Structure formats: structure tokens, C-alpha cells
Amino acid sequence: MRRIICSELLDEDRGTRREIRDSLDDLWRINRWLGGVSSSLQMLEDFFARSGVHPVRILDVGAGDSRLAGRLRMELRRRGLQAEFTVLDRRLSHLQNSH
């Protein structure tokens, strides 16, 4: 398969509010159904088990609309683990699209 390089709406800070929201929704579906949530959760559980550090602070850079951080925080809490997430994205409007 030949790689095709093209600009992305979220990286270029372009697109209508609807296009940006749709792109963020696509990213959430990918994280939710194709392993982003489960692999991140496993990595964090391994960290808690090995380090013994409780609670922890996590910085999520390029957080999009922060749904991943929110889900991880909730899932960790259900397992009795505390994590405080700080989310950053290059556009405040991405974070304001949070659901």
C-alpha cells in the first residue's frame, strides 16, 4: 500500500465546528473500539502495580476533546486507583467539544 500524505483538519487548525467535532468523534471511536482505551488502561494498571504510587498525576498532551482521559479516570476509579488528569490540546476549541 502506498502512503498518501495529506493535511489533517485537527493538526492544521482548519475546518468547520461540525468537521472538527466529527473528527474528534472519529478519534474517540478508534480509541474506544480499536484498543486505545484498553491498552492505555492496561499500561496504567501495570504502572500502579509496579510503582506503588497512589494517587498519580497524568498529563495528556494532544488530548483532543479529553474523552480518553475522562474514560481512563473513571475506569481507574472503578478499580480503586486514583489518577488526576491534566489535558492539553493545541486548540481550546477541541477541549470545548468535550461530551
Backbone bond lengths (Angstrom), bond angles and torsions (degrees), N, CA, C in turn:
res aa  C-N    CA-C-N  psi(-1)  N-CA   C-N-CA  omega(-1)  CA-C   N-CA-C  phi
1 M - - - 1.436 - - 1.526 108.50 -
2 R 1.284 116.12 132.45 1.457 122.24 179.64 1.527 109.92 -86.49
3 R 1.309 116.11 131.98 1.455 121.18 179.70 1.525 109.75 -76.41
4 I 1.325 114.79 132.60 1.457 121.11 177.09 1.523 107.87 -113.42
5 I 1.305 116.30 119.73 1.458 121.25 -178.48 1.524 108.73 -94.04
6 C 1.329 115.47 126.91 1.462 120.34 177.37 1.526 108.53 -145.57
7 S 1.302 116.09 159.51 1.458 120.15 -179.73 1.526 109.56 -75.12
8 E 1.327 114.72 153.13 1.457 120.56 178.83 1.522 109.17 -113.08
9 L 1.308 115.72 141.19 1.465 120.93 -178.96 1.526 111.75 -54.44
10 L 1.328 116.58 -47.87 1.455 119.99 -174.48 1.522 111.82 -70.11
11 D 1.328 117.76 -34.95 1.462 120.99 179.58 1.519 112.26 -74.27
12 E 1.306 116.90 -31.83 1.465 121.61 -176.83 1.524 112.85 -94.48
13 D 1.330 117.36 0.43 1.464 121.66 -178.05 1.526 111.71 55.71
14 R 1.322 115.33 41.65 1.460 121.12 178.95 1.522 109.10 -121.38
15 G 1.307 114.97 166.74 1.456 120.63 176.11 1.507 111.95 109.27
16 T 1.311 114.08 157.66 1.466 120.02 177.02 1.523 108.82 -75.25
17 R 1.310 116.33 166.78 1.475 120.24 176.84 1.529 110.30 -56.59
18 R 1.319 115.91 -40.27 1.468 120.57 179.81 1.532 111.23 -65.05
19 E 1.338 117.27 -43.75 1.462 120.45 179.54 1.535 111.33 -63.95
20 I 1.311 115.78 -39.67 1.463 119.82 178.39 1.518 110.17 -66.12
21 R 1.334 117.70 -45.72 1.463 121.19 178.62 1.523 110.58 -60.39
22 D 1.340 116.85 -42.70 1.465 120.35 178.47 1.528 111.43 -62.93
23 S 1.338 117.45 -39.62 1.466 121.12 178.02 1.525 110.99 -65.02
24 L 1.331 116.71 -42.41 1.459 120.29 177.66 1.529 110.90 -64.94
25 D 1.320 116.94 -37.51 1.471 120.52 175.44 1.523 110.95 -62.67
26 D 1.333 117.03 -41.26 1.469 121.02 177.27 1.527 110.92 -60.99
27 L 1.324 116.52 -44.44 1.461 119.74 178.75 1.522 111.56 -62.14
28 W 1.317 117.35 -38.84 1.459 120.45 178.32 1.531 110.72 -64.50
29 R 1.335 116.95 -43.36 1.471 119.45 177.94 1.528 111.17 -60.20
30 I 1.310 116.74 -41.25 1.470 120.67 177.97 1.524 109.91 -62.06
31 N 1.331 117.61 -48.21 1.466 120.66 179.62 1.520 111.70 -62.72
32 R 1.305 116.27 -41.06 1.465 120.22 -175.95 1.523 112.69 -72.16
33 W 1.308 117.55 -43.97 1.465 120.36 -171.24 1.525 114.64 -101.46
34 L 1.321 118.15 -17.52 1.467 119.49 -176.32 1.527 113.06 -113.90
35 G 1.321 117.33 19.83 1.455 119.83 168.06 1.509 118.28 106.14
36 G 1.312 119.49 -5.17 1.464 119.44 179.90 1.516 112.73 -62.52
37 V 1.326 116.76 -43.81 1.468 120.75 179.32 1.519 110.30 -68.91
38 S 1.326 117.35 -51.67 1.469 120.30 -175.18 1.524 112.45 -64.68
39 S 1.325 118.27 -40.93 1.466 119.35 -179.57 1.529 111.23 -70.43
40 S 1.324 117.53 -38.25 1.469 120.23 176.99 1.519 110.96 -65.98
41 L 1.316 116.53 -40.85 1.463 121.10 178.63 1.526 110.69 -63.47
42 Q 1.315 117.08 -42.86 1.468 120.64 178.60 1.523 111.02 -62.72
43 M 1.322 116.48 -43.62 1.459 120.74 178.95 1.530 110.90 -61.35
44 L 1.330 117.03 -42.88 1.458 120.24 179.49 1.523 111.84 -68.27
45 E 1.314 117.84 -39.94 1.466 120.11 176.78 1.526 110.67 -62.21
46 D 1.325 117.18 -40.56 1.467 121.15 176.65 1.525 110.62 -61.95
47 F 1.335 116.32 -42.19 1.462 120.04 178.24 1.528 110.65 -60.33
48 F 1.331 117.05 -48.57 1.463 120.51 179.52 1.520 110.65 -57.99
49 A 1.316 117.39 -44.87 1.459 121.51 -177.43 1.531 111.90 -64.58
50 R 1.317 116.94 -41.01 1.470 120.32 -176.66 1.521 113.19 -80.02
51 S 1.310 117.35 -36.34 1.463 120.05 -172.71 1.520 113.07 -88.65
52 G 1.316 116.85 -32.09 1.455 120.51 -175.11 1.522 113.13 72.16
53 V 1.324 117.21 8.09 1.468 121.74 -179.33 1.525 109.11 -81.62
54 H 1.354 115.36 127.95 1.466 120.77 178.04 1.512 108.09 -147.16
55 P 1.267 123.22 134.73 1.459 126.88 -16.97 1.528 110.40 -75.58
56 V 1.306 116.91 176.11 1.463 121.41 178.25 1.524 109.67 -123.76
57 R 1.322 114.66 158.56 1.464 121.42 173.66 1.516 107.36 -112.96
58 I 1.322 115.61 133.10 1.458 121.44 -177.36 1.521 108.96 -125.59
59 L 1.313 115.48 131.65 1.456 122.18 177.06 1.520 108.01 -103.54
60 D 1.316 116.93 119.10 1.463 123.03 178.16 1.524 107.69 -104.06
61 V 1.331 116.29 103.86 1.463 122.16 -179.33 1.518 108.62 -94.42
62 G 1.324 116.64 132.20 1.463 120.51 -174.89 1.517 109.62 76.02
63 A 1.329 115.07 42.28 1.463 122.43 -170.90 1.528 114.49 -75.05
64 G 1.335 117.97 -4.88 1.461 118.57 -176.96 1.507 109.55 61.28
65 D 1.324 116.40 -123.55 1.464 119.40 -179.95 1.527 112.63 -98.22
66 S 1.303 117.66 10.78 1.477 126.56 173.29 1.523 114.38 72.86
67 R 1.328 118.65 11.68 1.465 119.19 179.34 1.522 112.46 -63.70
68 L 1.331 117.62 -36.61 1.460 119.94 -179.94 1.524 110.46 -63.36
69 A 1.322 117.39 -47.17 1.465 120.76 178.93 1.526 110.57 -60.50
70 G 1.324 116.93 -42.06 1.460 120.33 178.93 1.516 112.54 -62.18
71 R 1.321 116.83 -43.25 1.470 120.26 179.69 1.524 110.88 -66.90
72 L 1.336 116.92 -42.57 1.462 119.69 179.72 1.523 110.75 -62.61
73 R 1.311 116.93 -43.15 1.469 120.31 178.61 1.529 111.03 -59.20
74 M 1.327 115.87 -45.39 1.458 120.53 -179.56 1.535 111.33 -63.99
75 E 1.332 116.92 -45.72 1.465 120.86 -178.75 1.533 111.34 -65.73
76 L 1.325 116.61 -39.41 1.465 119.36 177.37 1.519 110.68 -64.88
77 R 1.318 116.72 -42.34 1.465 120.85 179.16 1.527 110.47 -59.85
78 R 1.335 116.81 -40.77 1.476 120.22 178.59 1.522 111.45 -63.03
79 R 1.324 117.45 -23.17 1.463 122.60 179.02 1.533 111.92 -95.53
80 G 1.334 115.82 6.16 1.460 120.42 178.89 1.515 113.92 79.98
81 L 1.324 117.75 20.36 1.460 122.50 -179.30 1.519 109.50 -113.67
82 Q 1.326 116.51 136.01 1.457 120.27 -177.40 1.523 111.08 -106.64
83 A 1.332 114.75 130.28 1.453 121.32 175.56 1.523 108.47 -140.62
84 E 1.317 114.84 134.34 1.457 121.35 176.08 1.531 106.45 -104.55
85 F 1.315 116.83 121.45 1.461 121.76 -177.93 1.529 110.10 -102.93
86 T 1.314 115.09 135.00 1.460 122.52 168.72 1.518 105.31 -113.34
87 V 1.319 116.59 127.12 1.464 120.65 -176.51 1.523 110.58 -112.57
88 L 1.330 114.66 137.14 1.457 121.55 177.52 1.515 108.92 -130.24
89 D 1.302 115.74 143.61 1.455 120.76 172.51 1.516 107.02 -145.64
90 R 1.304 116.46 157.86 1.467 118.86 -176.82 1.523 112.53 -69.12
91 R 1.321 117.16 -17.84 1.463 121.42 179.49 1.515 110.24 -126.40
92 L 1.322 116.44 122.56 1.466 120.77 176.34 1.524 109.73 -58.14
93 S 1.310 117.07 -33.78 1.468 120.07 -178.77 1.535 111.90 -62.26
94 H 1.315 118.82 -27.91 1.463 120.39 175.98 1.530 109.91 -64.66
95 L 1.324 115.96 -45.04 1.458 119.88 179.64 1.523 111.15 -68.04
96 Q 1.320 117.57 -30.68 1.461 120.76 179.53 1.519 111.42 -73.58
97 N 1.343 118.00 -11.58 1.455 121.77 175.82 1.525 111.54 -84.68
98 S 1.328 117.31 3.03 1.469 121.12 -178.35 1.521 110.37 -54.19
99 H 1.326 113.30 143.86 1.468 119.31 178.57 1.496 110.06 -95.07
